[in-house]
Structures are given as structure tokens and as C-alpha cells.
Amino acid sequence: MDLLFHMLIPTMLALIAGLDRKKAFMLAPIAIIPDLDIFFNAHRVYLHTIFIPLAVFIPLLYYLKKGNQRSRIFLPASLYYLSHLLLDLFNGRVAIFWPLTNIGYGLKTSIIVNQQSLILITQPHVELVAKPIPIPNVVTNVAAATSESVIIAILFVAILLATQYKKKH
């Protein structure tokens, strides 16, 4: 997954869920924070852990109980961060339990279609992959945007324009 894709997917979901546009766009950069671990020669390790959003979310519950309205932004922020981890699970391995372990987990999914009959027979396939991620693991050529994410961005802009037009009329 490239950086643009990581920002667009949670932003679209936030807008669909009814989050204010300004907040949805403001939170978008949070979705790419996990990829900053490439600067520490440990891509998909140090910042791809589930414990970072949990460290934000657990204190959030305490502040929400006290009625602190300003803390409500931390829940969507945690979801933006988690979306990055979830998307990366489908595109390789992620050390989601680091620092407890550097085992990287990933999901390989596909739908197999049998074309040898008149009726297409589909068979879903899900496979859990678990293998240690070496540290350091120097990554080169990290994509900021690919052709797929540019298409998603065009669709995103079209949806924004359509919803804006609908609000005005």
C-alpha cells in the first residue's frame, strides 16, 4: 500500500460515518505515521504495533467518562492509525505485537474461480502468514502514490464534489 492509499481509505470511511470534513482531512496524516519506522531501518515493526493506538485509546476512555469533549478526536485518530495496520496486514507482514515479538503477521486472501463449468464456482481463500521480520530491514523505493491510489483519489474527489453539490441543492 502506498501513502496516498493509506490516507484516502480512512478519510473516505470517516466521511461516510459522518465525521466533519475538516476533521476527516485533518486526521488523514495520522494514517501514514506507522510508515515513519522506515527511518529507523525497521519497516513494519516499531510503529506498526497495536500498542500505540491502545496507549492512546485506553486513557481516552478515562477522559470521556469525565465528559471531556476535546478528547473525542482521539477515537477517530486511533482508527486512522489502526486502518494503516489493517491495510498492511493484507499487503505483507506486520509486527503488530512488537516489542513482545518481531513476528510479522499477514493475511493472504483471494477468491478462486473455476472457469471449467457453465456456472462459475468461487472459492474464498484466506491464509495467515507468520514469520519473523529481521531488524534492521532496510526498505528502498517506498511508493508515495501508485496508479491504483490515483484512481481512488479521483473517485474520492468525485464523491466529495457530488456530496457538496447535493448539500447546496
C-alpha positions in Angstrom: 0.0 0.0 0.0 1.3 3.5 -0.8 1.0 6.6 1.3 -1.9 8.1 -0.6 -4.0 5.0 -0.3 -3.3 4.8 3.4 -4.7 8.4 3.8 -7.7 8.1 1.4 -9.3 4.9 2.7 -9.8 6.0 6.4 -10.8 9.5 5.2 -13.5 8.1 3.0 -14.7 5.8 5.8 -14.7 8.8 8.2 -16.8 10.9 5.8 -19.2 8.0 5.3 -19.5 7.6 9.1 -20.5 11.3 9.3 -17.3 12.8 10.7 -17.0 16.5 9.9 -15.0 17.1 6.6 -12.5 19.4 8.3 -11.7 16.8 11.0 -11.6 14.0 8.5 -9.0 15.8 6.4 -7.0 17.0 9.4 -6.7 13.4 10.7 -5.5 12.0 7.3 -1.7 12.4 8.0 -2.1 10.2 11.1 -2.7 7.2 8.8 0.8 7.4 7.5 2.6 7.8 10.8 3.3 4.0 11.0 5.5 4.2 7.9 7.9 6.6 9.6 9.6 3.5 11.1 11.5 3.2 7.7 13.7 5.9 9.2 14.7 3.5 11.9 15.5 0.7 9.5 12.7 -1.4 10.8 9.8 -1.0 8.4 6.5 -2.6 9.6 8.0 -3.1 13.1 8.5 -0.2 15.6 5.5 1.9 14.7 3.3 -0.8 13.2 2.4 -2.1 16.7 -1.1 -2.4 18.1 0.2 -1.0 21.4 0.5 2.6 20.1 -3.2 3.1 19.3 -4.1 1.2 22.5 -1.9 3.6 24.5 -4.0 6.5 23.1 -7.4 4.8 23.3 -7.2 3.5 27.0 -6.6 6.9 28.5 -9.2 8.3 26.2 -11.8 6.1 27.9 -11.0 7.8 31.2 -11.3 11.3 29.8 -14.5 10.5 28.0 -16.0 9.3 31.3 -15.1 12.7 32.8 -17.0 14.4 30.0 -14.0 16.0 28.3 -15.3 16.9 24.9 -11.9 17.8 23.4 -10.7 14.2 23.8 -13.3 13.0 21.3 -10.9 13.5 18.5 -8.6 10.7 19.8 -11.0 7.9 18.9 -11.1 8.7 15.1 -7.3 9.4 15.3 -6.8 5.9 16.7 -9.0 4.5 14.0 -6.9 6.2 11.3 -3.8 4.7 12.8 -5.4 1.2 13.1 -6.5 1.4 9.4 -2.9 1.6 8.4 -2.1 -1.6 10.3 -5.1 -3.4 8.9 -4.4 -2.4 5.3 -0.8 -3.5 5.7 -1.9 -7.0 7.0 -3.3 -7.6 3.5 -0.1 -6.5 1.8 2.7 -8.3 3.6 3.7 -8.9 7.2 3.3 -6.6 10.1 4.9 -7.0 13.6 1.7 -5.9 15.4 2.8 -7.3 18.8 6.2 -5.6 18.8 8.0 -5.2 21.3 6.8 -8.5 22.7 7.9 -10.2 19.4 9.2 -9.3 16.0 7.0 -12.0 14.3 5.2 -10.4 11.4 1.7 -11.4 10.7 -0.1 -11.1 7.4 -3.2 -12.2 5.6 -3.2 -13.6 2.1 -6.7 -13.5 0.6 -8.1 -14.4 -2.7 -11.2 -15.7 -4.5 -10.5 -18.6 -6.8 -12.8 -19.0 -9.8 -13.3 -22.3 -11.6 -14.0 -21.5 -15.3 -14.3 -25.0 -16.5 -18.1 -25.2 -15.9 -21.0 -23.2 -17.2 -21.6 -21.9 -13.7 -18.7 -20.0 -12.2 -17.7 -21.7 -8.9 -15.9 -19.3 -6.5 -13.9 -20.5 -3.5 -12.7 -17.9 -1.0 -9.1 -18.4 0.3 -7.7 -16.9 3.5 -4.2 -17.8 4.8 -2.4 -16.4 7.9 1.3 -15.9 7.4 3.5 -15.6 10.4 7.3 -15.1 10.0 9.9 -13.1 11.9 10.8 -9.7 10.4 14.5 -9.1 10.5 15.8 -5.9 12.2 17.3 -3.9 10.5 15.3 -4.3 7.4 16.2 -1.5 5.0 13.4 -0.7 2.6 14.0 1.2 -0.6 11.6 2.7 -3.1 8.6 3.2 -0.9 5.8 4.5 -3.1 4.0 7.7 -2.3 1.3 7.1 -4.9 0.6 4.3 -7.4 -1.8 4.3 -10.3 -4.4 2.5 -8.2 -4.3 5.1 -5.5 -4.5 7.9 -8.0 -7.7 6.3 -9.3 -9.0 6.1 -5.8 -8.1 9.7 -5.3 -10.1 10.7 -8.4 -13.1 8.7 -7.2 -12.7 10.4 -3.8 -12.7 13.9 -5.3 -15.8 12.9 -7.4 -17.6 11.8 -4.3 -16.7 15.0 -2.5 -17.9 17.1 -5.3 -21.2 15.2 -5.6 -21.9 15.4 -1.9 -21.1 19.1 -1.9 -23.4 19.7 -4.9 -26.1 17.7 -3.1 -25.8 19.8 0.0 -26.2 23.0 -2.0 -29.3 21.9 -3.9 
